[in-house]
Amino acid sequence: NWGHRAFFPTHTEDLSEGDVLQSFLAQFYEEVPPARTILLDRDLPECELMAEALREGAGGKVEISVPQRGSRRRLIDQATRNAVEALDRRLAERGTQAKLLAELTEFLELAELPQRIEVYDNSHISGDKALGAMVVAGPEGFQKNQYRKFNIKTAQTNDDFAMMREVMTRRFGRVQEEDPDRAGGTWPDLVLIDGGKGQMSAVKDALEELGIEDVPLIAIAKGPNHGREGREVFHFPDGREKMLPVNSPLLFHLQRLRDEVHR
């Protein structure tokens, strides 16, 4: 726990808590100048080696200690309470997220819960600086290190369908080369497109030209009255359309995904 920020290490199943903390400190202090005094709630497997590495980064003395009593121990107790509360909030959010994913799976008629959702949109400024954007979300929320931008190279900026085809051809042509067996976790379980029937058709055609016909596709478009009622229409590849109630938590979740790619 650092100020009001909490960090949640991943891929820790085979590590001891001391190993997790030591690995975290090494990564954290690559980005942040080491403090002169670092208080921990447990011993590290290689405490002196870590302290020496941090001293080199700080250019001076760095003390690592595990206080047992007094004011320093009270600081550790407070940090522990903060961490536990942050973890409780995280678990509650994950429970809500899991419920939303289950509802999304049923509403969009998916075969299984999507672990990777990719959301796409295009933009330009008065016909210039055309750009495609991809955001990625999963059970843990947005995966910002997976976001991508595509500078439109060949499509006319006044042809949104052509821009969408270009983005899809480049994105999926590349992933076919880099992860042909789909074992690297880089293939989406769901593609969400900002747009209507035309965008859906453009994406479907682009993927079919690459020989890809098994990636679930959904297009989200403004509903009646251009969405002023908060309604959206979800277009399926087979031409069907669905809508959600205005106050649906799932609708808010899908709108949030769409708004993130807009951002």
Secondary structure as UniProt FT lines:
FT   TURN            3..4
FT   TURN            13..14
FT   HELIX           17..31
FT   STRAND          37..39
FT   TURN            45..46
FT   HELIX           47..58
FT   STRAND          63..65
FT   HELIX           70..107
FT   TURN            108..109
FT   STRAND          117..125
FT   TURN            126..127
FT   STRAND          128..138
FT   TURN            139..140
FT   STRAND          141..142
FT   HELIX           144..146
FT   STRAND          148..151
FT   TURN            157..158
FT   HELIX           160..178
FT   TURN            180..181
FT   STRAND          190..194
FT   HELIX           197..209
FT   TURN            210..211
FT   STRAND          217..222
FT   HELIX           224..227
FT   TURN            228..229
FT   STRAND          232..235
FT   TURN            237..238
FT   STRAND          241..243
FT   TURN            246..247
FT   HELIX           249..262
//
